[in-house]
Every structure is written in structure tokens, then in C-alpha cells.
């Protein structure tokens, strides 16, 4: 049976890579984003890969636009089987250098956008008692870092919100499931268009993974949504576990290393596009694709993600990774 899948933030990065994977299955893929260039290109890729596409320009911060997009999806393709909440925006800067309206905008897109998407999906899934919602989250939902307070706050909020909704669905004995996929650093175009007040160009904190690694986990989560949470990449799993074991130690470690690790050696130009208020891909020729600028430094596969299908092996690998990571922090502290 052909699936109908809605993907927010589908014009670039993880959303774009996820749309491609669902298209290869022959799915009906409904693409939500603000920018025309990325949406048009993503729709063409879906069709080329064997799926059917519907591109709906949508600002997920506006619940009315999200509701209208959901209605358009069902009018075009019928009942929605999977809803992937992925759209976000951010600001890279110390907290006191982020203006209140900028902070509000990040929260409205990166947190409330997930709330609006979940509401639109549940409105249609719960009467049918079927469907899956996938929340694309981050390791930063568990362990915050400096210079990304707005984004970290939004991701933490998503986890809390999703846990609450999940328990309500369990109380109702619903067959609708909601799951969270926590991502590592991913090579997406966001580092080319994020609003940054850093002295040097922003970068993902290594190790960096390609968006296809993330997309494969999103599709896996959609196929197996009863599992409450997925973690992608050994760095995510080790970070979460190490934070549980020694959060104060990680505070001090990140205070020392978190500024430099999120910046390249190249000075910020200040001339690039910024997508906080307007999409960076406004015109049809503005297509950023799925990948960012860090292809040569990014991993195309994750051993941890493969092990996730085998819990016993994963448990052993996670314990070893966490021990190694904690040991590195302790050695750094002694130095």
C-alpha cells in the first residue's frame, strides 16, 4: 500500500534526504518549507525517484498554514500515514547577543512548529487510530552547549512535549505512535544560512555525519514508531550517557571547548543569506540541496546506527564509547 508522508523542512538537509528515501519506496511525499527554490527541487527529486510529490509553501510557525498544508495533503493523496517534524531555524550567538524577537522566532519555528505539526497530524490520525509521527530532535535536546541557547531550549522542549503527548496516547490505548530521533552533528546547509554573530564561520561539532545517515534513521523510526526514542551516531549516544554520569564536568568541559569547536578558522564574512525571517532559497534557482559545505569531513555511515538494530551489541558499544568519552574529558581536565 502506498504511504502518504508529510515532511516539514523538506527543502534542504535532513528533510530533503528523508523525502528522497520515502520517494524511492514510491510514497506520496508532501513537502513543507518556506523557500521556493528548495521546494521545487525537492519535488522534482521525489518524482524522479518514483514517488509523487506535493510541495506546499508553509511557515510552520503559523498553525493555520500547517493546518492548511495537512488538509491539502489529504485532499491530494488521502489519509496521512507518517508525519515528520523537522523544520527549524537558529541563531549562533551568546545568549545576551540574541534579541528577544529573534529568540521568539527560533522558538516559534523550532519548537512550536513541532507542536503545530503534531496537532495537525493527530487531528487526522486519531479518528482512524493509525499513523506515526517522527520528531527530528538532537543530542542537544539532552546536553546543551554554549552559543545555541535558543536551539537547545527548543529541542529540550520538544522532548518534554512529546513525552507528554505519548503518555496521553497510551492512556487512550491509541494505535497512533510518536517517536523521537536524536541527531548528531550533520552536514546540512544550515551552517551557510544560519544567523550568526560569531567572529568565525559556524560549523557542526565533529564528528559530522551526512544527512543520509540521519534520513535512514528517520525512515526506520517511521517504520517502527513504537520505540520511544532513537539516537543516531556514537557521539549522540556517548554524549547522552556521559551527561547522565557527569553533567557538571561536561559543563566545565564545554565552557572551555564549546566556542572554538563550533567555529572554523575562517573569519565570518557577514555577506551570506540568513533564513531566520525569510527563506534563503526564495527564488527557483536558490537550491541548497541536502548537503552543506563539510562533505570531506563527514561520515556517510554510522556503526552505532547499524548496531541499533541489535540491542545487545549496541549496549556493549555504548558503554565502551561513554567510558572512552568520559576518560577523554577527565584527561582534558587534568591537563
C-alpha positions as CSV (number, residue, x, y, z in Angstrom):
1,X,0.0,0.0,0.0
2,X,1.3,3.4,-0.9
3,X,2.2,5.6,2.0
4,X,1.5,9.3,2.3
5,X,4.2,11.1,4.2
6,X,4.5,14.7,5.2
7,X,7.9,16.2,5.8
8,X,8.5,19.6,7.2
9,X,11.7,21.4,6.5
10,X,11.8,19.3,3.3
11,X,13.7,21.8,1.1
12,X,17.2,21.0,2.5
13,X,19.3,19.0,4.8
14,X,17.8,16.1,6.7
15,X,14.3,16.8,5.4
16,X,15.4,16.8,1.8
17,X,17.3,13.5,2.3
18,X,14.3,11.9,4.1
19,X,12.0,12.9,1.3
20,X,14.3,11.2,-1.2
21,X,14.3,7.9,0.8
22,X,10.5,7.8,1.0
23,X,10.3,8.6,-2.7
24,X,12.4,5.5,-3.5
25,X,9.6,3.5,-1.9
26,X,7.1,5.0,-4.2
27,X,5.5,7.1,-1.4
28,X,3.3,10.2,-1.8
29,X,5.6,12.8,-0.3
30,X,4.2,16.2,0.9
31,X,6.9,18.7,1.2
32,X,6.6,21.6,3.6
33,X,9.1,24.5,3.7
34,X,9.1,28.3,3.1
35,X,11.6,28.5,0.1
36,X,10.6,28.1,-3.5
37,X,13.9,27.0,-4.8
38,X,14.4,24.1,-2.4
39,X,10.8,23.0,-2.5
40,X,10.7,22.9,-6.3
41,X,13.9,21.0,-6.5
42,X,12.9,18.6,-3.8
43,X,9.6,17.9,-5.5
44,X,11.4,17.1,-8.8
45,X,13.7,14.7,-6.9
46,X,10.8,12.9,-5.4
47,X,9.2,12.4,-8.8
48,X,12.5,11.3,-10.4
49,X,12.9,8.6,-7.7
50,X,9.5,7.1,-8.2
51,X,7.3,9.0,-5.7
52,X,4.6,11.5,-6.1
53,X,5.2,15.0,-4.8
54,X,3.1,17.8,-3.5
55,X,5.0,21.0,-2.5
56,X,3.2,23.3,-0.1
57,X,4.9,26.5,0.9
58,X,4.5,26.7,4.6
59,X,5.9,28.6,7.6
60,X,5.5,26.0,10.4
61,X,5.4,28.8,13.0
62,X,1.9,29.6,11.7
63,X,-0.5,26.9,12.9
64,X,-3.1,28.0,10.3
65,X,-0.6,27.4,7.5
66,X,0.3,24.0,8.9
67,X,-3.3,23.0,9.2
68,X,-4.0,24.2,5.6
69,X,-1.0,22.1,4.4
70,X,-2.3,19.0,6.2
71,X,-5.7,19.5,4.5
72,X,-4.0,19.9,1.1
73,X,-2.0,16.7,1.7
74,X,-5.1,14.6,2.4
75,X,-7.1,16.2,-0.5
76,X,-4.3,15.2,-2.9
77,X,-3.3,11.8,-1.6
78,X,-5.7,10.6,1.1
79,X,-5.0,9.8,4.7
80,X,-1.6,10.7,6.1
81,X,0.4,7.7,7.3
82,X,3.6,9.4,8.5
83,X,4.3,13.0,9.6
84,X,7.9,14.0,10.1
85,X,8.5,17.2,12.1
86,X,11.9,18.5,11.1
87,X,11.8,22.2,10.2
88,X,13.9,24.5,12.4
89,X,15.9,27.7,12.5
90,X,18.5,29.0,14.9
91,X,20.8,31.8,16.0
92,X,24.5,31.2,16.8
93,X,25.5,33.7,19.4
94,X,25.9,34.1,23.2
95,X,22.5,34.4,24.9
96,X,22.8,38.1,25.6
97,X,23.6,38.9,22.0
98,X,20.3,37.3,20.8
99,X,17.5,39.9,20.5
100,X,14.2,38.9,22.2
101,X,12.3,38.8,18.9
102,X,15.0,36.6,17.4
103,X,14.7,34.2,20.4
104,X,10.9,34.2,20.0
105,X,11.2,33.4,16.3
106,X,13.6,30.4,16.8
107,X,11.2,29.1,19.5
108,X,8.1,29.5,17.3
109,X,9.7,27.6,14.4
110,X,11.9,25.1,16.1
111,X,9.5,24.2,19.0
112,X,6.0,25.4,18.2
113,X,6.4,24.3,14.6
114,X,6.6,20.7,16.0
115,X,3.6,21.4,18.2
116,X,1.6,22.6,15.2
117,X,2.7,19.7,13.1
118,X,1.8,17.2,15.8
119,X,-1.6,18.7,16.3
120,X,-2.4,18.6,12.5
121,X,-1.3,15.0,12.3
122,X,-3.1,13.8,15.4
123,X,-6.3,15.6,14.3
124,X,-6.3,13.2,11.2
125,X,-4.7,10.1,12.7
126,X,-6.5,9.6,15.9
127,X,-10.0,9.2,14.3
128,X,-8.5,6.5,12.1
129,X,-6.5,5.1,15.1
130,X,-3.4,4.8,12.8
131,X,-0.3,6.7,12.0
132,X,3.2,7.6,13.0
133,X,4.7,11.0,14.0
134,X,8.5,11.3,13.9
135,X,10.1,14.2,15.8
136,X,13.6,15.0,14.4
137,X,15.5,16.1,17.5
138,X,19.1,16.3,18.5
139,X,21.7,15.3,21.1
140,X,21.4,18.9,22.1
141,X,17.9,18.0,23.5
142,X,19.7,16.1,26.2
143,X,23.0,18.0,26.6
144,X,23.0,21.8,25.9
145,X,26.1,23.6,24.6
146,X,27.1,27.3,24.5
147,X,26.2,29.6,21.7
148,X,23.0,27.8,20.8
149,X,20.7,28.5,23.8
150,X,17.6,29.1,21.6
151,X,18.0,25.9,19.6
152,X,18.9,23.8,22.7
153,X,15.9,25.2,24.6
154,X,13.6,24.3,21.7
155,X,14.9,20.8,21.4
156,X,14.6,20.2,25.1
157,X,11.0,21.5,24.9
158,X,10.3,19.0,22.0
159,X,11.3,16.1,24.2
160,X,9.2,17.2,27.1
161,X,6.2,17.9,24.9
162,X,6.5,14.6,23.0
163,X,6.7,12.6,26.2
164,X,3.5,14.2,27.5
165,X,1.6,13.5,24.2
166,X,2.9,9.9,24.2
167,X,1.5,9.2,27.6
168,X,-1.9,10.6,26.6
169,X,-1.9,8.3,23.5
170,X,-1.0,5.4,25.8
171,X,-3.9,6.3,28.1
172,X,-6.2,6.3,25.2
173,X,-4.9,2.9,24.0
174,X,-4.3,4.6,20.7
175,X,-2.5,2.9,17.8
176,X,-1.1,6.3,16.8
177,X,2.6,6.4,17.8
178,X,5.0,9.3,18.3
179,X,8.8,8.8,18.4
180,X,11.9,11.0,18.7
181,X,15.1,10.7,16.7
182,X,18.1,12.4,18.3
183,X,20.7,13.5,15.7
184,X,24.4,14.1,15.9
185,X,26.2,16.9,14.1
186,X,25.0,16.7,10.5
187,X,26.4,18.3,7.3
188,X,23.4,20.4,6.3
189,X,23.2,23.8,4.6
190,X,22.1,25.4,7.8
191,X,25.7,26.5,8.6
192,X,25.6,28.5,5.4
193,X,22.5,30.4,6.2
194,X,22.1,30.5,10.0
195,X,22.0,33.9,11.6
196,X,25.4,34.0,13.3
197,X,27.2,36.7,15.4
198,X,30.3,34.6,15.9
199,X,33.7,36.0,14.8
200,X,34.4,33.0,12.6
201,X,32.2,30.9,10.4
202,X,30.0,28.4,12.2
203,X,30.5,24.6,11.8
204,X,29.0,21.4,13.2
205,X,30.9,19.9,16.1
206,X,32.8,16.9,14.9
207,X,32.2,14.0,14.3
208,X,30.0,15.1,11.4
209,X,27.6,12.8,9.6
210,X,26.0,13.1,6.2
211,X,22.2,13.8,6.1
212,X,21.6,10.4,4.5
213,X,22.7,8.8,7.8
214,X,20.1,10.9,9.6
215,X,17.4,10.2,7.0
216,X,17.8,6.4,7.2
217,X,17.1,6.6,10.9
218,X,14.0,8.8,10.3
219,X,12.6,6.2,7.9
220,X,13.5,3.4,10.4
221,X,11.7,5.3,13.1
222,X,8.6,5.8,10.9
223,X,8.6,2.0,10.2
224,X,9.0,1.2,13.9
225,X,7.4,4.1,15.8
226,X,6.6,2.1,19.0
227,X,10.1,2.6,20.1
228,X,10.0,5.9,22.1
229,X,13.5,7.2,21.0
230,X,16.3,6.7,18.5
231,X,19.8,8.0,18.9
232,X,21.9,8.5,15.7
233,X,25.7,8.3,15.8
234,X,28.0,7.1,18.5
235,X,28.6,10.7,19.5
236,X,25.0,11.2,20.4
237,X,24.8,8.1,22.5
238,X,28.1,8.8,24.3
239,X,27.1,12.4,24.9
240,X,23.7,11.5,26.4
241,X,25.2,8.8,28.7
242,X,28.2,10.9,29.7
243,X,25.9,13.8,30.6
244,X,24.0,11.4,32.9
245,X,27.2,10.3,34.6
246,X,29.0,13.7,34.9
247,X,26.9,16.7,33.9
248,X,28.9,19.2,35.9
249,X,32.1,18.0,34.5
250,X,30.7,18.4,31.0
251,X,29.6,21.9,31.8
252,X,33.2,22.9,32.5
253,X,34.5,21.0,29.5
254,X,32.1,22.7,27.1
255,X,32.8,26.1,28.7
256,X,36.4,25.6,27.6
257,X,35.9,23.9,24.2
258,X,32.4,24.7,23.0
259,X,33.2,28.1,21.5
260,X,36.1,27.0,19.3
261,X,34.6,23.7,18.3
262,X,31.6,25.4,16.7
263,X,33.7,27.7,14.5
264,X,36.1,27.2,11.6
265,X,39.3,29.1,11.2
266,X,37.8,31.3,8.6
267,X,36.6,34.7,9.6
268,X,32.8,35.4,9.2
269,X,32.1,37.4,6.1
270,X,28.7,38.7,7.1
271,X,27.5,38.6,3.5
272,X,25.7,35.3,3.4
273,X,22.0,34.7,3.4
274,X,20.1,34.4,6.7
275,X,17.0,32.4,6.9
276,X,15.6,33.4,10.3
277,X,13.0,35.7,8.9
278,X,13.0,34.9,5.2
279,X,13.9,31.7,3.4
280,X,17.4,31.6,1.9
281,X,16.0,29.8,-1.2
282,X,13.5,32.4,-2.2
283,X,13.8,32.0,-6.0
284,X,13.7,28.9,-8.2
285,X,17.5,29.0,-8.7
286,X,18.2,29.1,-4.9
287,X,18.6,25.4,-4.2
288,X,21.0,24.4,-1.4
289,X,20.3,20.7,-1.6
290,X,20.7,18.2,1.3
291,X,24.5,18.6,1.9
292,X,26.3,21.5,3.5
293,X,29.9,22.6,3.0
294,X,31.6,19.8,5.0
295,X,31.5,16.8,2.7
296,X,35.2,16.0,3.0
297,X,34.9,15.8,6.8
298,X,31.6,13.9,7.0
299,X,30.8,10.3,7.6
300,X,28.4,8.5,5.2
301,X,27.7,5.7,7.6
302,X,27.3,5.2,11.3
303,X,28.3,1.9,13.0
304,X,26.2,2.8,16.0
305,X,23.1,3.2,13.9
306,X,23.6,-0.2,12.4
307,X,24.1,-1.7,15.8
308,X,20.9,-0.1,17.0
309,X,19.1,-3.0,15.3
310,X,20.9,-5.4,17.7
311,X,20.3,-4.1,21.3
312,X,22.9,-6.4,23.0
313,X,25.7,-5.3,20.7
314,X,24.6,-1.7,21.0
315,X,24.7,-1.8,24.8
316,X,28.3,-3.0,24.8
317,X,29.3,-0.5,22.2
318,X,27.6,2.4,24.0
319,X,29.2,1.5,27.3
320,X,32.6,1.5,25.7
321,X,32.1,4.8,23.9
322,X,30.8,6.5,27.0
323,X,33.7,5.3,29.0
324,X,36.1,6.5,26.3
325,X,34.4,9.9,26.1
326,X,34.4,10.4,29.9
327,X,38.0,9.4,30.0
328,X,38.9,12.0,27.4
329,X,37.1,14.7,29.4
330,X,38.9,13.7,32.6
331,X,42.3,13.7,30.8
332,X,41.5,17.2,29.3
333,X,40.5,18.4,32.8
334,X,43.8,17.2,34.3
335,X,45.7,19.0,31.6
